[in-house]
Amino acid sequence: MDIRFYGVRGSIAVSGSRIGGNTACVEVTSQGHRLILDAGTGIRALGEVMMREGPPHKVSMFFSHLHWDHVQGFPFFTPAYLPTSELTMYGPGANGAQALQTELAAQMQPPHFPVPLSIMRSRMDFRSALHSRPVEVGPFKVTPIDVPHPQGCLAYRVEADGHSFIYATDVEVCMKDLSPEVARLFEGADVLCLDAQYTPDEYEGVRGLSKKGWGHSTMMDAAGVAKTVGARRLCLFHHDPAHTDEVLEDMAEQARSVFPVCEPAREGQRLVLGRAAGA
C-alpha cells in the first residue's frame, strides 16, 4: 500500500510553504488500484501525474465531506475531462451520491467557474459512503467512520496488504470524548493521519477567538488519540493556513512528548506499507 500526500493544508490554500500549501488530497495505491481521498487543490498535481502515466484512468474517490477546501480542486482534475476515465465517487452520508453530484456541479456553475460539470466527459458513478459499511475496491477494504464536525464528516480506514491507514481530516476530538466505536475503528493503524489544525492556546482562545466547536483538533489531542488507539505512526494533518513551517514543526515537536512517532504531513511525502516496500 502506497500513500502519497498531494494536499495537507486546511481551510484555504497558501503559498510559500515547504511543508505544503494545497488543501486536502491523499492518494492510496496498491496492486494497480488507486484511491483518492478528497479533492482539495492538491488533486490538480495528482491529475498531472496521472496524465503523464497515460490513459485509461480508473479511480475510486472518497470524500470526507463537502466543505469547499475538500472539493475545490475537482474542476482542475484533468483526467475527469477524458472519456477514457472511470471515476467511482463516494459522497458522505445516506444521500451522499446526490449531494456530491449536486455540490460538484454547483461550484462549476456561473459565476463561480467558466465551464460546467457536464463538460467533463469521464464516466462518473456517484455512490454513498455510510458509517461502518465497508467498501471493497480491488485489494482495498475502505470503512467510513462518522466523526464530529459541523455538518458531519467521514474518516476512512483503508486496509490492504495486511496494513491499515486512517484518514481522519476535519474532526474535533479529544481524549475525554473519544467514542469507543471510533477508538475501535482507529485501533492499531499503521499510519494515523489526523486533524491537528490548532494549538491548545488557539483552541481555548487564550489570545483571540476560541476555536471550540469549529470542528478541528489540537496536535496534543491528536497525539493523545494516537497513543490511546495504539497507532504506529501519526501524521498531523489539515494545517492551519496561518501556520508557518516553523510553527508546524514546533507543534509536531510538542506532540512528540505524548506520541514520539509524530510528524506534520508533508506535501509530496510518500509512505509505503506492506510487501511493496521492498519493490
N, C-alpha and C positions, 0 to 999 in steps of 0.2 A: 504494500500500500504506500503510495507516494503522495505526500501532501505538499502543496505549494501555495504560498500566500501572495495574492495579487493586490489585495486591498486590506489594510489593517486599521484605518482611521475611522472615527465615528463622527456623525452629525453632518460634517461638511468637509470636502477635500481641501487640503492645504499644500503649499509648495515649500521647497527648501529643506525637507526632512530626509535624513539618511535612513531613518527607520521606516519611513513611508508616509505618503500623503494621500493616497487614494482610499476611498471608502470601501466597505466590506465586500470582499470576494475571495473565496478559497476554492482551489481545485484539488480533487482527490482522484487518483487513478490507480487501477490495478487490472492486470491481465487484459489490457486493451479496452477497458471500460472507463468512462470519465463521468465524474460527478462535479457539478458546480454548485457551491453553496453561496447564495446571494449574488446580486447583480449590481453592486455599487460601482463606482467609477473604475475600480480595478479590473472589471471584466473587459474593458477596451483592450488592454495589453494582452490579456489571455486570448481574446479573439485574434489578435495579430499573430500570436504563437500558433494558434490552430490553423490560420490561413497559410502560414509557412509550411505546415505539415501537409497541406493539400486536402481537398475534399475526397470522399464524403465525410461529414461530421455527425456523429451520433452522441447526444449528451442527455443526461438526466440532471435537471436543475431543481434544487430545493431552496425555497425562500423561507427565511426565518419569520419575516413579517413584511408589511408593505410600506413602512416609513421610507421617505424619499432617499435616504442615504443607502438603502438596500436595493433600490430598483433603478436609480437614476442613470446607471451606466448602460442599461439594456439597449437604448436606441443607438449606441455606438459599438454594439457587439456584431461585427461584420458577418460571422457565419450565419446569423439569423436572416440575412438577406439572400442567402443562396438556396435554390430549390433542392440542392443535394443534401441539405442539413435536416436532421431529425432532432427536434427538441421535445423531450418529455418534461413538463414543467409543473412542479408541485407547489400549490399555494397553501398557506396555513389555515387550518380550521375546516369545519363541515362544509362551508361554502367557499372553500379555498380556490377551487378551479375557476369559478365565475369571478370571484373577487380579484384574483390575479390577472385574468384576462382584461377585466374592466380597468384596473389600475394601469397596466402597461399601455393600454390603448389611450387612456385619459392623458397620460404625460406626453404622448406624441401628437396630441391634437392642438390646433391653434388656440391661443397664441404661444404655447409652450415649445413647440417643435415644428420644423418645416415639413416633415413627411409623416404620414400616418402609419400605424402598426400594419395596416393592410399591404403596405409596400414590401414588407418582409415576406419573402417567398418560401421560407423554410416551412417544413411540416411541423406544426406546433400541436402537441397533445396536452391540454390542460387537465390536471388532476388535483385532488385534495389530499393534503397530508394531515393525518389525525393522530392525536396524542396516543402514544403507546401501541400504535398499529404499525408493525414493521413493513417496510417496502423492500422487496428483493430486486436488485439490479445487478445482473451478472454475478460476480463474486461478492458483491456488497449486500449487507443487511443494514438498512437505514431505519432507525427508530426515532420518530418525532417525540419530543418531550415538552409539555406545556411548562413555561417558565414565566415568572411575574414581570410584566412590562405593560405600560399603558397601551390599551387596545389589543393586548395579547402578543405573544411571541412563541416560537418553537425553537428549542435547541434540537440538535440532531446527534444521535450516537451512530457512528459509522463503523461497521465491523467488516473486516476482510483479512485473509491471510493469517488468521489467528491473532489479530491485533485490533485495537479499538482507538478511535479518535472521537472526541466530543467537541462539537462546535456549538458554543453557548454564548452568542453575542446578545447584547441588549437584554440583560437580566439583572434585576435588583435582588441580590441575595446576600445573606449573611448567616453566620453560624446559628444564631438563635431562631431563625425562621426557615432553615433549610428543611424542606419536607422530606419525610422518609422515602417517599416514592422517587423524588428527584435524586436523592442521595443514592438510592439503589440503582437507578439508571445511569448515573455518573460513575458508579463504583469501578475501580480498577482500571481506569482508562490509561492507555499508554501515553496519550497526549490529551490534555485538557486545555482547550482554547476557550478562555472565559473572560467575559466583560470585566474590565478594571479601569473604567474611564476616570474615576475621581480619586483624589487623596482623601484620607479621613477628614481633614480640615475642610476641604471643599464640600464634601458630603454633608457635614454638620453645619456648614455656613459660618465657620469661625471668622472669616474675613470677607463676607459677602452673602449672597443668597444661599440658603440651604438647598441642596440637591436631593433631599429626601423625596421619594415619590416620583422622581424623574425617570426611573426605570433602569438605572445603572448602578454598578457596584464599585467598591474601592479595591485597590490592589491588595490590601490587607485581608479583606473578606474573601477575595479570590484565593489567596494563599491558604486561608483557613479552610475553605471548601476543598481545595486540592488535597490538603493533609487529611481531612476527615474521610474523603471518599477513596483514599489510597491511590491517587493518580501517580504516575511515574514521572510526568513532566508537565509543567504549567507554562502556557503561553498567554501573557496578558494581552488583551485584545480591545478593540474599539477605542483607540487612543483619542483623548480629547483634542480638538483642533487647536486649543490654546497652549498645549503642552509641547515644549521643545524637546529635541532629542535628549538633552541633558536632564530635563525633568523626568522623562520616561525611563532613562537609565537609573536615575536615583529612586524612582518608585519601585523598580524591579529589585534594586539592592535592598530596600526596606522590606519588601515582601519575602526576600530570601531568609530573613530572620525567623519566619514562620514555616516556609516551604523552600528548601535550598535549591531545588532544581527548577528554577523560575527565570523567565526572560521576557522582554517585550516581543510580541510577534512582529516580524520584520518583513516588509515588502520584498519579494524575491526570495525569501527563505524557503528551503526545501527540507522536508523531513521524510525519511524513508523508514518504514516499519515492515518487518517480516522478511521472508526469504529473498525478496528483491534487493535487499540491502547489499547482497554480495554480487549482484549483477554488474 
